Each structure stands twice: as structure tokens, then as C-alpha cells.
């Protein structure tokens, strides 16, 4: 399965995918890495692995829709079977979703549908939950609202602050993303309504 991975920062999820893809039995390979800015560690990780890269800054386009179209065109040029948002901090628009809907996945640091949005870890702490975690989901037009593919629970400790909890969630997220992408590559999937089922 051909993967295009989108990043905005350090690329630790990308690195985990690159390591997994080094094993032929995993069933997938990263064919390109895209970003919403230049000069980030995630792009450097891709270049070190000899993976082609591209970047589109929103500020370089007259309208957000133009940026969305350029991002979609760059992804499509690599003929991906799946696009993976791995710490990509931009919302895809209508053009992108029209081309990659049903094969565009993302991660979120909570057990969706609880605590969607930019501050899932902080919101879970403030609410006082005893268990939170991470979710891999199929991206739709909403904010963290697409069908859930896989989840992992992370207990909240009494002495946790946002940084300590988020660090444990990120470790769980990397493992969950790698496992989920590998399973999707080997087993394929179908989406019916809000339910994703493995197996073609």
C-alpha cells in the first residue's frame, strides 16, 4: 500500500511508520511526505530516508481553497492508496476530501468522540477523567468527527500534568498508528456509515 504522510513538526509518527515500512511483511511503504511549512524535522526525516517531499504554506496562496487544491494535487502525483495525517496541523478542505475521502486517516490524543479539537489532553485533564487515550480515525469534513478505526486507552495518573500525560499518549499513539496502518494495508477495509470494518 502506497502512503503519503503529511507532517507539521518533528515527525515522530512519520519515523515510526518509516521503521515499520522497512519490513516487507508490513505491507506498506511511504512514497512521499508533505508538509505545511518548510525546514521542519519531519521533512528532514523523510529526506534522510530518501523519500520525496513537498511543502505548501497556506500563506503562499490567495485563498485557502487554492492551498487545498495544491496539497491535493501534490499528494495525487504520488498515487497513494492512503494519506496519513501524522501531526499535520491543518484541516483539509472540500477538494482534498473529495479526492481522498475514505482513505485519509488521522490521529487524535483522546478517546473520540470525547475531547475533540486542539486541546484534547488539556480538556481531559480538566474534566477529571481517569482514563483517556488516543484514536485513529477516518477524516471527514468535521473536526475529529470521522469514523473511528482504532483506539488505545491511557490511564490518567494523579500527578499528571498536560505534558506528562501527553507524552504517554504520544507513545501509545505511535504504536497504534503503526499497527492500524499495517492492518489496513494487509487486510484492506470498508466504511459503512460510521463503522469501518477490516477485510475487503
N, C-alpha and C positions, 0 to 999 in steps of 0.2 A: 504494500500500500504506500502510495506516494504522499508525503506530508509536506505542507508548507506551514512553518511555525512563525507566529507573529509575537514580537517581544517589544518591551519598552525600557527594560532596565538591565539588571545583571545577568539574566538568562540562566538561572539555576535550574528551572524546569526544562529549558532547552537542553542544558548539559546532560540532565538525566535521560532525556529522550535520545540524545546522540549516543550515549553509552549503551542504552538498550538496543538501538538500531545496529550497533556493531556486531550483534549476534544475528546471523541469518535466520535463526529459528524464530526471532521476534516477529518477523512478518511485515515490517515497515521500514522505510528509510526517509530521512529528511532530505528533500530535494532543493529547498530554498528556505531562507529566513528573511522575513520582512520586519520593518520597524517604523515607528512614527517619529523618529529622530535619528540623527547621525551621532557617531562617536560613542556609542554605548557598549558596555561589556558584552551584552548579548550578541551584537554583531561581530565583535572580536572573537567570541567563542565559535561562531559559525565559520568565520574566515580561517581560524586555526584548524578547523575540521575540513577545510576545502569545500565548504558548502556555499553556493552562490547567495548573495544578499542584495536587498534593495531597501530603500527608505523613502517615505513620503511624509513630510511635515505638513500638518494642517495649515500652518501659517503661509505656506508657499502657494496656496490655492485661493482663488477669488471666492469660492463658495465651498461649504462642507460637502455638498454633493459631488463637486469636481474631485475633491480628495478621495471620496469614497469610490468613485469610478476608477481613479488611477490605482488605488490599492487593489481593487478587484481585478483590473487588467494585469497588474504585475503578478498577482497570485495565479491567475488563469494561465499565464505564459508558461508556468511550470507544470501544468496539467495535474493538479493534485487530486487525489481521491478524498483527502480530508485536509481541512485547515484547522490548526490548533492555536488558540489564543493562550500563550504561556506568559502571563504577566503583561499582556498588551492592554494599555490603559486608555484605549479609545473605543467608543461604541461604533460598530459597523452600521452603515446606513442601508437604505432600501435596495440600492443597486447591488451591493455586496451580498446581502441576504438572498436576493433573487437568484444569484449565480451559485451560492454556496450553501443555501439553506438545506438542512438535513445532513450536512457533512461539515459543519463548523462547530467546534466544541470549545468550551472554556472551563476554567476552574473558579471556585469562589470559596473564601475562608469561613464558611459557616455551613450548617446543615439546612440548605434551602428546602422549603420556602422561608424559613426563619432568617432574619437579619440580612436581607439583600442590600445592595448598594456599596458605596465606597468604604464604609466603616463597620463591616460585619464583625470583626473581632472586638472592637470597642463596644459596639452595641450589645453583643452577647455578654460581655463582662458587666456592663451597666445594668442589664436586665437581671443578672444574677443566676444565669443558668449553671447547672453543674456539669453538663456535657455540651460541647459544641463540636466542630469538626470541619470537614471540607467536602465539597461537591464537585463532581464533573458533570456538566450539563450541555445539552444541545442549545446553541444560541438561537434565539428568535428576536422579534422586534422589541421586546420588552427589556427591562433591566433585571438580569439574573432570573428570568422567568421561564426559560425553556424547559423542556422535558429533562428530568433527572436521569443520568446514566449510571452513576455510581457515587457512593458516599462512604466516608470513614469518620468514625467518632473519635474525639479527643477530649478526655476529661479536663475539667477546669479545676485547678488547684487553688486552695485558699489563699496562697501567697502570690498568685499570678497577677502580673500587670499586663498591659496590652502587648508589650514587647516580648515577654517570656511566653505568653500564650500563642502569639502569632508565630514565633519561631517553631514551636512544636507543631502547630497546624501546617506550616510550610513543609516540614519534613514529611508529614503524613500526606500532604498534597502531592509532593513529587512522586512518592511511591504509588499513590492512587492513580495519578495521571499516566505513569508508565504502564501500570497494569491494565488500565482501561483501554488505552490506545492499542496495546498489544492484542488484547482480546478482540477489539473491534477489527483489527487487521486480519486476525486469523479466523474469526467466526462470522464477520460481517454483521449487519444489523438492519432492523426495520423500525420505523416510527409510526405508531398509530395513535393519533390524538396526543395525549401527554405521556404515553408509555413507549419506551424504547425496549425492544426485545433483541437479544443476540440470536444469531442464526439467520441465514439469508432466506 
